[in-house]
Amino acid sequence: VYIINVTWSDLTSQIIYRRYSKFFDLQMQLLDKFPIEGGQKDPKQRIIPFLPGNILFRRSHVRDVAVKRLKPIDEYCRALVRLPPHISQCDEVFRFFEARPEDLNPPKE
């Protein structure tokens, strides 16, 4: 589980918690919604950032994998919000970064 401090344009901030699978879901939604910006027709036109790949690992390595993904996921989030507004301000991105009820009682793992 990754802890993200979200600061909105009105300078309010909140802490949210997201599993890697939620980042992956967001990435798939963005690539489907923005095929040109996702580089599906021409890889040179891709502006949607790459998400660190899914890694197969044993249960005992969960923390190691999460720590290795920390910097790439931070870079992914920063790149995502710097994209043109039609992507960075789309519903999928807003929903991802909005606080959810489960953020009040974050997962323990």
Secondary structure, 3 states (H helix, E strand, C coil): CEEEEEECCCCCEEEEEECHHHHHHHHHHHHHHCCCCCCCCCHHHCCCCCCCCCCCCCHHHHHHHHHHHHHHHHHHHHHHHCCCHHHHCCHHHHHHHCCCHHHCCCCCC
